[in-house]
């Protein structure tokens, strides 16, 4: 026998909630990548790699790293271990020279 109407409604509400969470998470990650791109002078693909790298090296979920980066952008502070992992990742993926710093 099939699900009852209230069970179907509850299942659909749970699915909608999960989809909303995924959309918010995706937006947070995209915004963090944008900050990494701007601050680190890297491509969006490199920004994604940096984000994944920091997540793996700190053993913190990628979305949580993205949230910390956005908070850093708003408040100017970031936990030292996250900053160190971010700097290391940018060293690995970022440009070898900052644009505009060439000798004249």
C-alpha positions in Angstrom: 0.0 0.0 0.0 1.2 3.6 -0.8 2.1 6.4 1.5 -0.6 8.3 3.3 -1.2 11.9 2.2 0.4 13.4 5.4 3.5 11.2 4.9 3.8 12.3 1.3 3.5 16.0 2.4 6.1 15.5 5.1 8.5 13.8 2.7 8.0 16.6 0.1 8.6 19.3 2.8 11.8 17.5 3.9 13.0 17.4 0.2 12.2 21.2 -0.2 14.2 21.9 2.9 17.2 19.9 1.6 17.0 21.7 -1.7 16.9 25.1 0.0 19.9 24.1 2.1 21.8 23.0 -1.0 21.1 26.3 -2.7 22.3 28.4 0.2 25.4 26.2 0.5 26.1 26.6 -3.2 25.8 30.4 -2.9 28.1 30.5 0.1 30.7 28.5 -1.7 30.4 30.6 -4.9 30.9 33.8 -2.9 33.9 32.4 -1.1 35.5 31.4 -4.5 34.8 35.0 -5.7 36.7 36.4 -2.7 39.6 34.0 -3.3 39.7 34.9 -7.0 39.8 38.7 -6.2 42.2 38.5 -3.3 44.4 35.8 -4.5 44.4 36.8 -8.2 43.6 33.3 -9.3 41.1 31.8 -11.8 37.7 30.6 -10.6 39.0 27.0 -11.1 42.0 27.7 -9.0 39.8 29.4 -6.4 37.7 26.1 -6.2 41.0 24.1 -5.8 42.2 26.5 -3.0 38.9 26.1 -1.2 39.0 22.3 -1.4 42.7 22.3 -0.3 42.0 24.4 2.8 39.0 22.1 3.6 41.2 19.0 3.3 44.2 20.4 5.1 42.1 21.7 8.1 39.7 18.7 8.1 36.8 21.2 8.1 33.8 20.9 5.8 34.1 22.9 2.6 30.9 24.9 3.3 32.2 25.8 6.7 35.5 27.0 5.3 33.6 29.1 2.7 31.5 30.6 5.6 34.7 31.5 7.5 36.1 33.2 4.4 33.0 35.3 4.0 33.1 36.3 7.6 36.7 37.2 7.1 35.7 39.4 4.2 33.1 41.2 6.3 35.0 41.5 9.6 38.6 41.2 8.7 39.4 38.3 11.0 39.9 34.6 10.3 41.2 31.8 12.6 45.1 31.6 12.3 45.1 28.0 11.2 42.6 28.7 8.4 44.6 31.7 7.3 47.8 29.6 7.2 46.1 26.9 5.2 44.6 29.5 2.8 48.0 31.2 2.3 49.6 27.8 1.7 47.0 26.8 -0.9 47.3 30.2 -2.6 51.0 29.6 -2.8 50.4 26.3 -4.5 47.7 27.5 -6.9 48.2 31.2 -7.2 50.2 33.3 -9.6 54.0 33.2 -9.2 54.1 37.0 -9.3 51.5 39.5 -8.4 50.4 41.5 -11.5 52.0 44.9 -11.6 55.0 44.1 -9.5 57.3 43.5 -12.4 60.6 45.3 -12.3 60.8 48.3 -14.6 
